[in-house]
Amino acid sequence: NKALRVVSVHIKELKRENGQPSSTGMGNGTLDSSELVHAGEEDKVDGFIVEQEHFTRDPLESAEYNAKKMLEILEDVVLYRCSCIRLHYMVT
């Protein structure tokens, strides 16, 4: 019996615009990203994936913003123990 293990945590921040869910940058929606990263750290995940599909600025600027937010959370919550940060964007 092998124990199941979570390898990565996929974070997709959502907010409501005109009554419809819309993805947004980290910290701008309804998720407690710090709590998710902390839980992932406790479970010793290998990495975190940040997804954003809707943009109010250039997608690369959004990627930079999300990377900075993730680093802030990692500094506060886990002090960089996570081995990597992966940002996944689906531009629609």
C-alpha positions as CSV (number, residue, x, y, z in Angstrom):
1,N,0.0,0.0,0.0
2,K,1.7,3.1,-1.2
3,A,0.8,6.4,0.4
4,L,-0.8,9.0,-1.9
5,R,1.2,12.3,-2.2
6,V,0.3,15.7,-3.6
7,V,3.1,16.7,-6.0
8,S,2.0,20.2,-6.8
9,V,-0.6,22.8,-5.9
10,H,-2.5,24.5,-8.7
11,I,-3.6,28.0,-7.8
12,K,-6.2,29.9,-9.8
13,E,-7.4,33.1,-8.2
14,L,-11.0,34.1,-9.1
15,K,-13.2,37.2,-8.6
16,R,-16.6,38.1,-9.8
17,E,-17.1,40.6,-12.6
18,N,-20.7,41.4,-13.6
19,G,-21.8,38.3,-11.7
20,Q,-19.5,36.0,-13.6
21,P,-16.3,34.3,-12.3
22,S,-13.1,35.7,-13.8
23,S,-9.5,34.7,-13.1
24,T,-7.3,37.4,-11.7
25,G,-3.8,38.0,-10.3
26,M,-2.8,36.5,-6.9
27,G,-4.2,38.3,-4.0
28,N,-7.0,40.0,-6.0
29,G,-9.7,37.4,-5.7
30,T,-11.3,35.2,-3.1
31,L,-8.6,32.7,-2.3
32,D,-6.3,32.8,0.7
33,S,-3.2,32.1,-1.3
34,S,-0.9,32.2,1.7
35,E,-3.0,29.5,3.4
36,L,-2.8,27.3,0.2
37,V,0.9,27.7,0.0
38,H,1.3,27.0,3.7
39,A,-0.8,23.8,3.4
40,G,1.3,22.8,0.4
41,E,4.5,23.3,2.3
42,E,3.2,21.2,5.2
43,D,2.5,18.4,2.7
44,K,6.0,18.9,1.2
45,V,4.8,19.6,-2.4
46,D,7.4,20.0,-5.1
47,G,6.0,23.2,-6.6
48,F,3.1,25.5,-7.1
49,I,1.4,26.4,-10.4
50,V,-0.3,29.8,-10.8
51,E,-2.9,30.0,-13.6
52,Q,-4.5,33.2,-14.9
53,E,-6.7,33.3,-18.0
54,H,-8.1,36.9,-18.0
55,F,-5.8,39.9,-18.0
56,T,-6.3,43.6,-17.3
57,R,-2.7,44.3,-18.4
58,D,-0.1,42.6,-20.6
59,P,0.1,38.9,-19.9
60,L,3.8,39.1,-19.2
61,E,3.3,41.9,-16.8
62,S,0.7,39.7,-15.1
63,A,3.2,36.8,-15.0
64,E,5.8,39.1,-13.3
65,Y,3.2,40.3,-10.8
66,N,2.1,36.8,-9.9
67,A,5.7,35.6,-9.5
68,K,6.4,38.5,-7.2
69,K,3.3,37.8,-5.1
70,M,4.3,34.1,-4.9
71,L,7.8,35.0,-3.8
72,E,6.3,37.3,-1.1
73,I,4.1,34.5,0.1
74,L,7.1,32.0,0.1
75,E,9.2,34.5,2.1
76,D,6.5,34.9,4.7
77,V,5.2,31.3,4.8
78,V,8.0,28.9,3.9
79,L,11.2,30.9,3.5
80,Y,11.9,29.5,0.0
81,R,11.9,25.8,0.9
82,C,9.9,25.1,-2.3
83,S,12.2,24.1,-5.1
84,C,10.4,25.9,-7.9
85,I,7.7,28.2,-9.0
86,R,5.8,27.5,-12.2
87,L,3.5,30.0,-13.8
88,H,1.0,28.6,-16.3
89,Y,-0.9,31.0,-18.5
90,M,-3.8,30.3,-20.9
91,V,-4.3,33.4,-23.0
92,T,-7.8,33.4,-24.5
